[in-house]
Amino acid sequence: MTQARGAGASGVEVSARGVPQWLAPVVEAVGTVRPEQLSRFLPPDAGGRQSAVLVLFGEGEFGPDLLLIERSAALRSHAGQPSFPGGALDPEDGDPEGEGPLRAALREAEEETGLDPAGVQLFGVLPRLYIPVSSFVVTPVVGWWREPSPVRVVDPAETARVFRVPVTDLTDPANRATLVHPSGFRGPAFLVHDALVWGFTAGLIDKLLHYAGWERPWDRERTVPLG
């Protein structure tokens, strides 16, 4: 399925035209997946902090990959966690029901990683999800890194590390496990690039791999504790 959304005054556009063929399963999944297929935590009828993340697929030295960051340990919410670039919507981003999440995802990614948004082609928007622990209502915006630009830690107070993870590392059963949180929470986890990816980010990656048909059988009984 090809998604397309016309550009507004801001020039933000969502289109799958011209994305590489290997991304076709992701385009299809993004266009058809339902909220309840992605998470059991769905936004409340009212309230929550509107935010967006950029799920950015690129092609690096080791093939298709995803751009991730490690959040600063000094942050108030989700400190030290690997995550997608992203954050809360600012008033200037605009309507959360319209192009606001698109602008916020690109703006936050630029602020956190230094990437050039002009090289990013947005091709899909996933249903809004909810992170109860921080009350974030998150819109995942999915893009193709058509013209990659250098990335780095822009502000150490916000970001500890910026890194690209090959999709083959994420699908490798040896890098997969079930995380066990002290609270009793259990969820998918990825042990990649000296990082333990868990929580919202791991859950979304897990579902994208599954619905894109990229998931390989892995040992769900293998557990890793947090901390």
Backbone as ProteinMPNN parsed JSONL, in Angstrom:
{"seq_chain_A": "MTQARGAGASGVEVSARGVPQWLAPVVEAVGTVRPEQLSRFLPPDAGGRQSAVLVLFGEGEFGPDLLLIERSAALRSHAGQPSFPGGALDPEDGDPEGEGPLRAALREAEEETGLDPAGVQLFGVLPRLYIPVSSFVVTPVVGWWREPSPVRVVDPAETARVFRVPVTDLTDPANRATLVHPSGFRGPAFLVHDALVWGFTAGLIDKLLHYAGWERPWDRERTVPLG", "coords_chain_A": {"N_chain_A": [[0.85, -1.187, 0.0], [0.567, 2.192, -0.835], [1.212, 5.101, 0.853], [0.162, 8.454, 0.92], [0.355, 11.857, 1.582], [-0.585, 15.1, 1.149], [1.561, 17.994, 0.985], [1.548, 20.579, 3.38], [1.452, 24.076, 4.256], [3.856, 24.108, 5.484], [5.407, 22.429, 4.053], [5.662, 19.786, 4.7], [5.454, 16.405, 3.875], [3.993, 13.214, 3.277], [4.862, 10.338, 1.748], [5.223, 7.336, -0.098], [6.39, 7.072, -2.507], [9.019, 6.063, -4.561], [10.594, 4.88, -2.548], [13.01, 2.392, -1.544], [12.777, -1.014, -2.772], [13.094, -2.967, -0.816], [11.923, -1.881, 1.389], [9.238, -2.153, 1.028], [7.638, -4.111, 2.46], [7.506, -2.863, 4.972], [6.227, -0.451, 4.388], [3.733, -1.487, 3.644], [2.958, -2.696, 6.078], [2.856, -0.474, 7.814], [0.771, 0.902, 6.683], [-1.458, -0.654, 7.201], [-1.617, -1.716, 9.774], [-3.23, -1.985, 12.97], [-3.995, -0.036, 15.93], [-4.257, -1.642, 18.298], [-2.804, -3.839, 17.575], [-0.239, -3.075, 17.856], [0.274, -2.302, 20.497], [-0.779, -2.814, 23.892], [-1.217, -0.634, 25.333], [-3.01, 2.073, 24.887], [-3.85, 5.436, 23.87], [-5.408, 7.587, 26.344], [-8.812, 8.869, 26.529], [-8.715, 11.56, 27.079], [-6.196, 13.971, 27.933], [-2.65, 13.379, 28.586], [0.659, 13.689, 27.223], [1.398, 15.096, 24.272], [3.436, 13.746, 21.769], [6.108, 12.788, 19.5], [7.939, 10.369, 17.592], [10.734, 9.585, 15.493], [10.95, 7.034, 13.312], [13.405, 5.888, 11.66], [14.501, 4.504, 8.757], [17.447, 3.5, 7.128], [20.189, 2.984, 4.798], [23.106, 1.599, 5.558], [26.588, 0.9, 6.196], [26.358, -1.799, 6.712], [24.078, -2.65, 5.452], [20.417, -2.359, 5.4], [19.195, -0.292, 8.036], [18.353, 1.036, 11.348], [17.952, 4.189, 12.937], [18.994, 5.051, 16.123], [19.005, 6.513, 19.427], [20.717, 7.069, 22.551], [19.356, 8.035, 25.471], [20.169, 10.765, 27.66], [21.469, 10.156, 30.922], [20.703, 11.983, 32.744], [18.193, 12.915, 32.268], [14.698, 13.559, 32.977], [12.622, 11.85, 32.235], [12.577, 8.483, 31.173], [15.344, 8.088, 31.421], [18.631, 7.377, 30.271], [17.821, 5.384, 28.522], [17.911, 3.552, 25.433], [16.43, 4.785, 22.445], [14.078, 5.853, 19.884], [14.801, 8.836, 18.015], [13.149, 11.763, 19.179], [10.391, 13.528, 20.788], [8.424, 15.766, 22.857], [5.657, 17.575, 21.425], [5.984, 20.9, 20.321], [4.378, 24.133, 20.643], [4.682, 25.503, 18.187], [4.841, 23.443, 16.397], [2.345, 22.711, 15.613], [-0.95, 21.349, 14.939], [-1.73, 18.462, 16.781], [-3.341, 16.55, 15.635], [-2.916, 16.861, 13.006], [-0.326, 17.941, 10.972], [1.436, 18.3, 12.999], [2.824, 16.166, 14.519], [4.546, 15.231, 12.48], [6.254, 17.401, 11.93], [7.334, 17.704, 14.49], [8.691, 15.255, 14.914], [10.737, 15.359, 12.972], [12.009, 17.759, 13.723], [12.863, 17.226, 16.38], [14.573, 15.051, 15.884], [16.574, 16.301, 14.404], [17.532, 18.094, 16.351], [18.521, 16.326, 18.241], [20.293, 14.573, 16.954], [21.544, 15.867, 14.878], [20.979, 15.355, 12.225], [20.136, 16.059, 8.764], [17.051, 17.201, 8.001], [16.114, 17.542, 5.413], [16.991, 15.414, 3.933], [15.384, 13.329, 4.586], [12.709, 11.216, 3.852], [9.462, 11.067, 4.639], [7.289, 8.369, 4.983], [5.158, 7.165, 6.203], [2.73, 7.055, 8.896], [2.229, 5.821, 12.036], [-0.37, 4.466, 14.197], [-1.339, 6.403, 17.086], [0.193, 5.819, 20.233], [0.58, 4.877, 23.73], [2.488, 5.732, 26.61], [2.39, 4.748, 29.693], [3.976, 5.246, 32.05], [5.184, 7.715, 31.741], [3.196, 9.257, 30.746], [3.127, 9.949, 28.04], [1.665, 10.51, 24.904], [2.264, 9.012, 22.012], [3.137, 9.548, 18.66], [4.312, 7.567, 16.205], [6.387, 8.332, 13.559], [7.282, 7.368, 10.373], [10.154, 6.965, 8.382], [12.267, 7.198, 5.408], [15.687, 7.294, 4.949], [16.683, 9.003, 2.684], [18.778, 10.624, 1.726], [21.439, 10.282, 3.427], [22.907, 11.963, 6.214], [25.632, 13.21, 8.246], [25.603, 12.134, 11.656], [25.453, 12.853, 15.182], [26.106, 13.351, 18.712], [24.373, 16.051, 19.757], [23.584, 17.641, 21.98], [24.829, 16.876, 24.979], [23.423, 16.913, 27.344], [20.962, 15.995, 26.739], [21.243, 13.786, 25.028], [23.093, 10.813, 25.049], [24.309, 9.129, 23.25], [24.461, 8.395, 19.737], [23.429, 6.126, 17.34], [23.483, 3.679, 14.667], [21.625, 0.841, 13.909], [21.943, -2.197, 12.324], [19.361, -3.858, 10.51], [19.616, -6.592, 10.266], [20.94, -7.249, 12.618], [18.947, -6.749, 14.466], [17.068, -8.66, 13.79], [18.394, -10.998, 14.308], [18.26, -13.942, 16.078], [20.011, -14.415, 18.2], [20.354, -12.0, 19.383], [18.086, -11.37, 20.711], [15.681, -11.218, 23.376], [13.592, -11.634, 26.308], [12.77, -9.015, 28.34], [12.852, -8.561, 31.858], [11.398, -6.565, 34.121], [11.936, -4.917, 37.299], [9.43, -4.219, 38.293], [7.808, -6.188, 37.457], [6.987, -6.102, 34.88], [7.164, -7.484, 31.644], [8.709, -7.714, 28.515], [9.633, -7.459, 24.999], [13.125, -7.407, 24.102], [16.234, -6.13, 22.843], [19.606, -6.892, 22.368], [21.981, -5.084, 21.337], [24.755, -3.432, 19.815], [26.186, -2.889, 22.215], [24.102, -2.119, 23.828], [21.038, -2.277, 25.659], [18.043, -2.544, 24.394], [14.815, -1.724, 25.19], [11.425, -1.604, 26.521], [9.127, 0.877, 25.288], [10.374, 1.432, 22.784], [11.64, -1.005, 22.022], [9.375, -2.597, 21.94], [7.962, -1.477, 19.792], [9.758, -1.854, 17.664], [9.816, -4.64, 17.665], [7.153, -5.23, 16.861], [7.083, -4.033, 14.309], [9.008, -5.564, 12.925], [7.709, -8.003, 13.013], [5.194, -7.586, 11.643], [6.122, -6.757, 9.208], [7.103, -9.052, 8.227], [9.693, -9.785, 8.732], [10.606, -10.938, 11.01], [12.432, -13.427, 12.772], [12.338, -16.735, 14.134], [12.716, -16.78, 17.665], [14.081, -17.293, 20.952], [11.789, -17.024, 23.27], [11.765, -17.61, 25.899], [14.174, -16.966, 26.901], [15.518, -14.744, 29.165], [16.317, -11.421, 30.285], [17.398, -9.45, 32.98], [16.505, -6.137, 34.099], [18.918, -3.803, 34.847]], "CA_chain_A": [[0.0, 0.0, 0.0], [1.312, 3.436, -0.888], [0.592, 6.186, 1.576], [0.529, 9.774, 0.435], [-0.32, 12.965, 2.213], [-0.106, 16.325, 0.52], [2.305, 18.925, 1.811], [0.867, 21.798, 3.784], [2.258, 25.287, 4.107], [5.18, 23.841, 6.033], [6.159, 21.602, 3.121], [5.759, 18.414, 5.182], [4.736, 15.482, 2.996], [4.131, 11.784, 3.549], [4.712, 9.621, 0.489], [6.076, 6.164, -0.272], [6.914, 7.036, -3.873], [10.466, 6.044, -4.726], [11.357, 4.208, -1.503], [13.572, 1.151, -2.085], [11.875, -2.159, -2.767], [13.191, -3.737, 0.425], [11.059, -1.258, 2.396], [7.838, -2.38, 0.692], [6.88, -4.754, 3.547], [7.277, -1.896, 6.046], [5.188, 0.444, 3.882], [2.478, -2.228, 3.737], [2.609, -2.867, 7.49], [2.502, 0.83, 8.378], [-0.509, 1.323, 6.133], [-2.567, -1.543, 7.53], [-1.618, -2.171, 11.17], [-4.172, -1.327, 13.856], [-3.363, 0.332, 17.204], [-4.208, -2.745, 19.253], [-1.793, -4.797, 17.139], [1.071, -2.534, 18.208], [0.476, -2.171, 21.936], [-1.985, -2.865, 24.72], [-1.336, 0.679, 25.958], [-3.539, 3.012, 23.915], [-4.05, 6.75, 24.496], [-6.681, 7.843, 27.02], [-9.714, 9.757, 25.793], [-8.282, 12.941, 27.324], [-4.943, 14.065, 28.668], [-1.448, 12.841, 27.971], [1.591, 14.66, 26.644], [1.526, 14.781, 22.856], [4.833, 13.642, 21.354], [6.325, 12.029, 18.264], [9.274, 9.811, 17.391], [11.081, 9.308, 14.098], [11.432, 5.675, 13.044], [14.108, 6.201, 10.418], [15.228, 3.426, 8.095], [18.457, 3.923, 6.173], [21.08, 1.939, 4.304], [24.449, 1.916, 6.013], [27.694, 0.022, 5.812], [25.966, -3.2, 6.859], [22.754, -2.844, 4.889], [19.324, -1.61, 6.008], [19.372, -0.077, 9.469], [17.498, 1.98, 12.052], [18.668, 5.188, 13.72], [18.6, 5.105, 17.525], [19.807, 7.321, 20.334], [20.659, 6.71, 23.966], [18.992, 9.25, 26.191], [21.057, 11.13, 28.755], [21.103, 9.634, 32.235], [20.248, 13.103, 33.573], [16.841, 13.312, 31.899], [13.654, 13.239, 33.944], [11.823, 10.723, 31.742], [13.252, 7.445, 30.389], [16.781, 8.39, 31.471], [19.578, 6.331, 29.915], [17.258, 4.349, 27.651], [17.945, 3.681, 23.978], [15.111, 5.131, 21.93], [14.043, 6.582, 18.628], [14.803, 10.284, 18.212], [11.8, 12.292, 19.3], [10.061, 14.254, 21.998], [7.122, 16.41, 22.946], [5.309, 18.587, 20.433], [6.005, 22.3, 20.7], [3.238, 24.845, 20.046], [4.919, 25.866, 16.788], [4.723, 22.264, 15.533], [0.999, 22.703, 15.058], [-2.021, 20.469, 15.38], [-1.384, 17.051, 16.992], [-4.164, 15.712, 14.758], [-2.517, 17.133, 11.631], [1.086, 17.795, 10.642], [2.259, 18.544, 14.177], [3.771, 15.081, 14.802], [5.548, 15.145, 11.421], [7.247, 18.446, 12.172], [8.004, 17.442, 15.758], [9.622, 14.136, 14.753], [11.907, 15.839, 12.229], [12.698, 18.781, 14.525], [13.556, 16.579, 17.501], [15.68, 14.253, 15.348], [17.651, 17.233, 14.065], [18.087, 18.632, 17.587], [19.202, 15.285, 19.015], [21.318, 13.833, 16.196], [22.178, 16.706, 13.872], [20.674, 14.958, 10.845], [19.512, 17.057, 7.909], [15.703, 16.734, 7.682], [15.866, 17.592, 3.973], [17.338, 14.124, 3.366], [14.462, 12.314, 5.11], [11.406, 11.091, 3.195], [8.464, 10.428, 5.489], [6.407, 7.55, 4.149], [4.042, 6.599, 6.942], [2.462, 7.456, 10.276], [1.581, 4.737, 12.766], [-1.361, 4.931, 15.173], [-0.813, 6.929, 18.347], [0.309, 4.857, 21.324], [0.643, 5.517, 25.049], [3.491, 5.259, 27.565], [1.769, 5.112, 30.974], [4.891, 5.701, 33.085], [5.491, 9.134, 31.537], [1.977, 9.882, 30.207], [3.323, 10.419, 26.67], [0.904, 9.988, 23.772], [3.334, 9.025, 21.015], [2.866, 9.255, 17.256], [5.516, 7.136, 15.477], [6.459, 8.793, 12.175], [8.226, 6.435, 9.759], [10.799, 7.606, 7.25], [13.368, 6.621, 4.644], [16.815, 8.221, 4.941], [16.995, 9.036, 1.263], [20.105, 11.224, 1.597], [21.993, 10.277, 4.779], [23.799, 13.038, 6.633], [26.342, 12.818, 9.463], [24.871, 12.283, 12.919], [26.336, 12.973, 16.344], [25.458, 13.897, 19.902], [24.331, 17.508, 19.658], [23.532, 18.178, 23.34], [25.03, 15.766, 25.911], [22.432, 16.966, 28.421], [19.783, 15.275, 26.273], [21.577, 12.552, 24.31], [24.4, 10.266, 25.399], [24.898, 8.416, 22.113], [23.67, 8.24, 18.525], [23.98, 4.96, 16.654], [22.662, 3.015, 13.66], [21.597, -0.602, 14.162], [21.502, -2.952, 11.152], [18.159, -4.671, 10.674], [20.04, -7.988, 10.461], [21.244, -7.418, 14.041], [17.68, -6.76, 15.189], [16.353, -9.909, 13.507], [19.225, -12.128, 14.722], [17.726, -14.519, 17.316], [21.0, -14.343, 19.273], [20.295, -10.668, 19.985], [16.739, -11.144, 21.208], [15.359, -11.777, 24.689], [12.471, -11.017, 27.015], [13.249, -8.255, 29.498], [12.061, -8.646, 33.085], [11.556, -5.337, 34.903], [11.658, -5.14, 38.726], [8.002, -4.028, 38.555], [7.082, -7.345, 36.959], [6.77, -5.949, 33.445], [7.941, -8.31, 30.731], [8.529, -7.267, 27.144], [10.75, -7.774, 24.107], [14.356, -6.641, 24.254], [17.282, -6.366, 21.857], [20.945, -6.629, 22.875], [22.699, -4.681, 20.136], [25.658, -2.283, 19.925], [26.448, -2.658, 23.636], [22.925, -1.471, 24.403], [19.84, -3.071, 25.91], [16.886, -1.793, 23.909], [13.641, -2.312, 25.812], [10.331, -0.67, 26.686], [8.342, 1.299, 24.124], [11.16, 1.327, 21.558], [11.774, -2.421, 21.667], [8.057, -3.109, 21.588], [7.601, -1.029, 18.454], [10.626, -2.566, 16.719], [9.333, -6.023, 17.633], [5.931, -5.306, 16.056], [7.413, -3.722, 12.924], [9.65, -6.747, 12.348], [6.697, -9.061, 12.862], [4.197, -7.306, 10.611], [6.809, -6.649, 7.921], [7.522, -10.387, 7.824], [11.145, -9.912, 8.886], [10.915, -11.602, 12.27], [12.923, -14.806, 12.764], [12.019, -17.38, 15.414], [13.703, -16.541, 18.723], [13.777, -17.951, 22.222], [11.057, -16.108, 24.139], [12.007, -18.005, 27.298], [15.432, -16.34, 27.324], [15.194, -13.501, 29.837], [17.379, -10.563, 30.782], [16.856, -8.525, 33.977], [16.884, -4.73, 33.968], [19.781, -3.356, 35.926]], "C_chain_A": [[0.88, 1.229, 0.0], [0.551, 4.509, -0.151], [1.051, 7.493, 0.963], [-0.286, 10.815, 1.165], [0.266, 14.229, 1.633], [0.634, 17.205, 1.49], [1.441, 20.124, 2.142], [1.783, 22.977, 3.571], [3.684, 25.063, 4.574], [6.037, 23.024, 5.072], [6.308, 20.174, 3.574], [4.896, 17.516, 4.304], [4.989, 14.055, 3.446], [3.856, 11.037, 2.248], [5.684, 8.456, 0.43], [6.637, 6.069, -1.689], [8.438, 7.044, -3.86], [11.254, 5.4, -3.605], [11.892, 2.887, -2.058], [12.634, -0.033, -1.899], [11.938, -2.929, -1.455], [12.32, -3.153, 1.539], [9.575, -1.516, 2.144], [7.061, -3.09, 1.812], [6.588, -3.806, 4.714], [6.185, -0.915, 5.637], [3.821, -0.222, 4.022], [2.022, -2.348, 5.19], [2.141, -1.557, 8.111], [1.111, 1.254, 7.913], [-1.695, 0.503, 6.582], [-2.668, -1.906, 9.01], [-2.58, -1.335, 12.007], [-3.508, -1.033, 15.209], [-3.199, -0.837, 18.167], [-3.233, -3.844, 18.838], [-0.384, -4.346, 17.53], [1.326, -2.522, 19.706], [-0.853, -2.346, 22.661], [-2.203, -1.54, 25.437], [-1.741, 1.697, 24.894], [-3.88, 4.327, 24.603], [-5.39, 6.864, 25.207], [-7.531, 8.799, 26.19], [-9.32, 11.222, 25.952], [-6.976, 12.915, 28.104], [-3.789, 13.423, 27.93], [-0.626, 13.936, 27.326], [1.85, 14.269, 25.196], [2.997, 14.801, 22.432], [4.918, 12.829, 20.065], [7.744, 11.49, 18.264], [9.477, 9.569, 15.904], [11.664, 7.911, 13.996], [12.085, 5.736, 11.668], [14.913, 5.01, 9.91], [16.225, 4.024, 7.103], [19.194, 2.722, 5.616], [22.497, 2.352, 4.659], [25.468, 0.916, 5.515], [27.29, -1.445, 5.821], [24.53, -3.445, 6.392], [21.692, -2.0, 5.579], [19.502, -1.482, 7.516], [18.346, 0.897, 10.017], [18.368, 2.936, 12.863], [18.105, 5.214, 15.137], [19.487, 6.081, 18.276], [19.777, 6.659, 21.708], [20.431, 7.995, 24.736], [19.946, 9.501, 27.36], [20.541, 10.565, 30.073], [20.548, 10.731, 33.145], [18.807, 13.511, 33.281], [15.81, 12.837, 32.928], [12.861, 12.003, 33.535], [12.686, 9.78, 30.897], [14.769, 7.687, 30.304], [17.615, 7.169, 31.114], [19.061, 5.282, 28.957], [17.597, 4.604, 26.19], [16.533, 3.953, 23.469], [15.222, 5.649, 20.508], [14.226, 8.064, 18.939], [13.366, 10.778, 18.319], [11.591, 13.012, 20.609], [8.701, 14.911, 21.895], [6.911, 17.423, 21.828], [5.424, 19.968, 21.059], [4.808, 22.999, 20.068], [3.435, 25.164, 18.57], [4.846, 24.667, 15.844], [3.334, 22.166, 14.916], [0.115, 21.617, 15.634], [-1.56, 19.029, 15.569], [-2.172, 16.102, 16.107], [-3.785, 15.884, 13.292], [-1.036, 16.893, 11.422], [2.008, 17.992, 11.843], [3.26, 17.437, 14.479], [4.863, 14.948, 13.745], [6.661, 16.157, 11.666], [8.03, 18.179, 13.451], [9.036, 16.33, 15.624], [10.888, 14.579, 14.042], [12.705, 16.847, 13.051], [13.501, 18.146, 15.657], [14.738, 15.749, 17.013], [16.858, 15.144, 14.983], [18.327, 17.752, 15.33], [18.914, 17.603, 18.341], [20.37, 14.644, 18.287], [22.05, 14.672, 15.172], [21.875, 16.316, 12.442], [20.019, 16.108, 10.083], [18.123, 16.558, 7.519], [15.397, 16.721, 6.189], [16.176, 16.258, 3.303], [16.428, 12.994, 3.797], [13.146, 12.364, 4.349], [10.454, 10.364, 4.13], [7.51, 9.633, 4.624], [5.26, 6.918, 4.913], [3.927, 7.149, 8.349], [1.7, 6.326, 10.947], [0.546, 5.303, 13.739], [-0.689, 5.433, 16.452], [-0.861, 5.86, 19.44], [0.54, 5.616, 22.636], [1.744, 4.887, 25.893], [3.009, 5.659, 28.955], [2.736, 5.73, 31.989], [5.219, 7.179, 32.959], [4.317, 9.922, 30.961], [2.17, 10.471, 28.816], [2.336, 9.722, 25.733], [1.811, 10.137, 22.554], [2.812, 8.679, 19.622], [4.168, 8.829, 16.59], [5.422, 7.545, 14.003], [7.58, 8.006, 11.495], [8.82, 7.056, 8.495], [11.903, 6.782, 6.622], [14.459, 7.682, 4.563], [17.377, 8.275, 3.528], [18.397, 9.584, 0.998], [20.714, 11.33, 2.987], [22.94, 11.45, 5.009], [24.504, 12.597, 7.912], [25.469, 13.042, 10.696], [25.856, 12.231, 14.076], [25.488, 13.357, 17.555], [25.52, 15.417, 19.805], [24.386, 18.145, 21.045], [23.666, 17.02, 24.323], [24.04, 15.772, 27.075], [21.162, 16.208, 28.041], [20.109, 13.893, 25.715], [22.968, 12.082, 24.671], [25.094, 9.627, 24.204], [23.917, 8.397, 20.959], [24.266, 7.069, 17.753], [22.962, 4.365, 15.688], [22.762, 1.501, 13.864], [21.116, -1.325, 12.911], [20.26, -3.799, 11.453], [18.537, -6.136, 10.894], [20.431, -8.258, 11.908], [19.957, -7.524, 14.856], [16.909, -8.054, 14.962], [17.139, -11.149, 13.934], [18.701, -12.683, 16.046], [18.706, -14.429, 18.489], [20.951, -13.012, 20.009], [18.945, -10.354, 20.61], [16.515, -11.838, 22.547], [14.091, -11.11, 25.198], [13.009, -10.312, 28.239], [12.284, -8.426, 30.663], [12.385, -7.431, 33.943], [11.282, -5.639, 36.379], [10.182, -4.998, 39.09], [7.172, -5.253, 38.188], [6.782, -7.276, 35.479], [7.697, -6.867, 32.665], [7.667, -7.84, 29.308], [9.742, -7.592, 26.308], [11.941, -6.863, 24.352], [15.344, -7.056, 23.17], [18.621, -5.998, 22.486], [21.841, -6.363, 21.672], [23.575, -3.467, 20.432], [25.924, -1.894, 21.383], [25.298, -1.932, 24.318], [21.833, -2.5, 24.628], [18.649, -2.206, 25.527], [15.636, -2.473, 24.453], [12.516, -1.283, 25.845], [9.607, -0.357, 25.389], [9.092, 1.069, 22.821], [11.286, -0.122, 21.104], [10.437, -3.006, 21.252], [7.654, -2.721, 20.176], [8.457, -1.707, 17.387], [10.141, -4.004, 16.552], [8.105, -6.152, 16.728], [6.211, -4.994, 14.588], [8.072, -4.914, 12.232], [8.624, -7.838, 12.077], [5.773, -8.788, 11.682], [4.816, -7.043, 9.236], [7.262, -8.012, 7.41], [9.014, -10.623, 7.953], [11.544, -10.692, 10.139], [11.395, -13.033, 12.032], [12.589, -15.434, 14.115], [13.126, -17.144, 16.438], [13.185, -17.106, 20.036], [13.109, -16.966, 23.179], [11.206, -16.452, 25.62], [13.339, -17.454, 27.81], [15.127, -14.978, 27.914], [16.45, -12.736, 30.226], [16.761, -9.619, 31.812], [17.285, -7.092, 33.656], [17.745, -4.349, 35.148], [20.816, -4.391, 36.299]], "O_chain_A": [[1.844, 1.3, 0.762], [-0.601, 4.804, -0.469], [2.199, 7.619, 0.537], [-1.494, 10.656, 1.341], [1.484, 14.409, 1.627], [0.367, 17.172, 2.691], [0.696, 20.623, 1.299], [2.755, 22.907, 2.819], [4.609, 25.739, 4.123], [7.252, 22.931, 5.249], [7.004, 19.398, 2.919], [3.741, 17.837, 4.025], [6.07, 13.729, 3.937], [2.75, 11.097, 1.712], [6.832, 8.575, 0.857], [7.291, 5.083, -2.03], [9.067, 7.903, -3.241], [12.482, 5.362, -3.681], [11.28, 2.315, -2.96], [11.805, -0.052, -0.989], [10.931, -3.49, -1.024], [12.012, -3.838, 2.515], [8.739, -1.137, 2.963], [5.924, -2.707, 2.091], [5.552, -3.924, 5.369], [5.314, -0.582, 6.441], [2.862, 0.41, 4.467], [0.851, -2.132, 5.5], [1.152, -1.527, 8.844], [0.366, 1.889, 8.66], [-2.837, 0.913, 6.372], [-3.722, -2.364, 9.452], [-2.73, -0.133, 11.785], [-2.556, -1.716, 15.588], [-2.144, -1.008, 18.776], [-2.872, -4.691, 19.656], [0.551, -5.147, 17.533], [2.46, -2.709, 20.145], [-1.916, -2.06, 22.11], [-3.238, -1.333, 26.071], [-0.911, 2.131, 24.096], [-4.171, 4.338, 25.799], [-6.391, 6.314, 24.748], [-7.037, 9.451, 25.27], [-9.564, 12.032, 25.058], [-6.688, 11.968, 28.835], [-3.931, 12.979, 26.791], [-1.15, 14.977, 26.932], [2.452, 13.23, 24.926], [3.714, 15.763, 22.708], [3.928, 12.259, 19.605], [8.643, 12.081, 18.863], [8.52, 9.374, 15.155], [12.74, 7.636, 14.528], [11.41, 5.647, 10.643], [15.871, 4.569, 10.544], [15.894, 4.932, 6.341], [18.861, 1.578, 5.926], [23.023, 3.331, 4.129], [25.242, 0.188, 4.549], [27.807, -2.243, 5.04], [23.855, -4.347, 6.889], [22.019, -1.033, 6.267], [19.903, -2.431, 8.19], [17.575, 1.502, 9.273], [19.397, 2.538, 13.409], [16.901, 5.376, 15.336], [20.577, 6.43, 17.822], [18.932, 5.809, 21.99], [21.227, 8.931, 24.654], [20.462, 8.563, 27.967], [19.335, 10.505, 30.309], [19.985, 10.436, 34.199], [18.256, 14.365, 33.976], [16.02, 11.857, 33.643], [12.474, 11.2, 34.384], [13.428, 10.221, 30.02], [15.383, 7.51, 29.251], [17.349, 6.065, 31.588], [19.802, 4.364, 28.604], [17.576, 5.752, 25.745], [15.56, 3.416, 23.998], [16.32, 5.857, 19.993], [13.844, 8.512, 20.02], [12.475, 10.275, 17.634], [12.496, 13.098, 21.438], [7.931, 14.65, 20.971], [7.858, 18.046, 21.347], [5.008, 20.177, 22.199], [4.273, 22.521, 19.068], [2.488, 25.109, 17.786], [4.794, 24.842, 14.626], [3.164, 21.608, 13.833], [0.405, 21.045, 16.685], [-1.05, 18.422, 14.628], [-1.735, 14.981, 15.851], [-4.268, 15.148, 12.432], [-0.536, 15.793, 11.658], [3.226, 17.866, 11.718], [4.44, 17.726, 14.68], [5.994, 14.589, 14.074], [7.846, 15.826, 11.618], [9.241, 18.398, 13.501], [10.139, 16.443, 16.159], [11.992, 14.22, 14.453], [13.935, 16.797, 13.074], [14.667, 18.48, 15.868], [15.792, 15.738, 17.65], [18.01, 14.785, 15.226], [19.553, 17.844, 15.385], [19.891, 17.95, 19.004], [21.335, 14.217, 18.92], [23.076, 14.243, 14.644], [22.455, 16.887, 11.519], [19.428, 17.009, 10.677], [18.016, 15.583, 6.776], [14.524, 15.978, 5.741], [15.675, 15.992, 2.211], [16.648, 11.839, 3.433], [12.538, 13.426, 4.217], [10.624, 9.172, 4.385], [6.977, 10.152, 3.643], [4.457, 6.196, 4.32], [4.898, 7.644, 8.922], [0.638, 5.922, 10.472], [0.585, 6.489, 14.066], [0.377, 4.957, 16.844], [-1.825, 5.102, 19.551], [0.678, 6.839, 22.643], [1.918, 3.669, 25.895], [3.202, 6.806, 29.359], [2.354, 6.646, 32.716], [5.503, 7.834, 33.962], [4.434, 11.123, 30.717], [1.454, 11.399, 28.441], [2.19, 8.5, 25.767], [2.094, 11.252, 22.116], [2.142, 7.666, 19.424], [5.059, 9.662, 16.422], [4.495, 7.151, 13.295], [8.706, 7.982, 11.991], [8.103, 7.596, 7.653], [12.404, 5.818, 7.2], [14.206, 8.819, 4.166], [18.406, 7.672, 3.223], [19.117, 9.068, 0.143], [20.537, 12.343, 3.664], [23.671, 11.867, 4.111], [24.021, 11.696, 8.596], [24.704, 14.003, 10.771], [26.938, 11.652, 13.972], [24.3, 13.652, 17.426], [26.605, 15.996, 19.775], [25.149, 19.085, 21.265], [22.72, 16.251, 24.493], [23.841, 14.743, 27.721], [20.379, 15.824, 28.91], [19.347, 12.944, 25.904], [23.923, 12.857, 24.611], [26.323, 9.584, 24.145], [22.702, 8.384, 21.158], [25.477, 7.023, 17.534], [21.752, 4.519, 15.859], [23.86, 0.954, 13.976], [19.989, -1.096, 12.472], [20.142, -4.381, 12.532], [17.852, -6.846, 11.63], [20.272, -9.381, 12.385], [19.882, -8.29, 15.816], [16.175, -8.499, 15.844], [16.59, -12.251, 13.92], [18.697, -11.965, 17.046], [18.284, -14.372, 19.644], [21.447, -12.901, 21.13], [18.683, -9.215, 20.995], [17.079, -12.898, 22.819], [13.585, -10.158, 24.604], [13.638, -10.939, 29.091], [11.066, -8.436, 30.485], [13.505, -7.285, 34.432], [10.48, -6.522, 36.685], [9.726, -5.581, 40.074], [5.999, -5.358, 38.548], [6.369, -8.269, 34.879], [8.875, -7.004, 32.994], [6.518, -7.595, 28.942], [10.783, -7.965, 26.849], [11.793, -5.708, 24.753], [15.298, -8.172, 22.653], [18.762, -4.923, 23.069], [22.387, -7.286, 21.068], [23.191, -2.585, 21.2], [25.892, -0.715, 21.736], [25.512, -1.204, 25.287], [21.716, -3.473, 23.883], [18.29, -1.265, 26.235], [15.417, -3.659, 24.21], [12.643, -0.207, 25.26], [9.486, -1.206, 24.505], [8.517, 0.566, 21.855], [11.062, -0.43, 19.933], [10.365, -3.814, 20.326], [7.076, -3.525, 19.444], [7.952, -2.091, 16.332], [10.065, -4.519, 15.436], [8.025, -7.077, 15.921], [5.633, -5.63, 13.707], [7.738, -5.239, 11.092], [8.666, -8.508, 11.045], [5.587, -9.647, 10.821], [4.123, -7.099, 8.22], [7.751, -8.121, 6.286], [9.55, -11.555, 7.354], [12.708, -11.06, 10.295], [10.842, -13.756, 11.204], [12.561, -14.739, 15.131], [14.311, -17.286, 16.136], [11.991, -17.362, 20.193], [13.788, -16.167, 23.825], [10.817, -15.671, 26.488], [13.601, -17.473, 29.013], [14.535, -14.135, 27.24], [17.506, -13.323, 30.465], [15.706, -9.041, 31.552], [18.312, -6.874, 33.014], [17.364, -4.543, 36.302], [21.623, -4.161, 37.199]]}, "name": "protein", "num_of_chains": 1, "seq": "MTQARGAGASGVEVSARGVPQWLAPVVEAVGTVRPEQLSRFLPPDAGGRQSAVLVLFGEGEFGPDLLLIERSAALRSHAGQPSFPGGALDPEDGDPEGEGPLRAALREAEEETGLDPAGVQLFGVLPRLYIPVSSFVVTPVVGWWREPSPVRVVDPAETARVFRVPVTDLTDPANRATLVHPSGFRGPAFLVHDALVWGFTAGLIDKLLHYAGWERPWDRERTVPLG"}
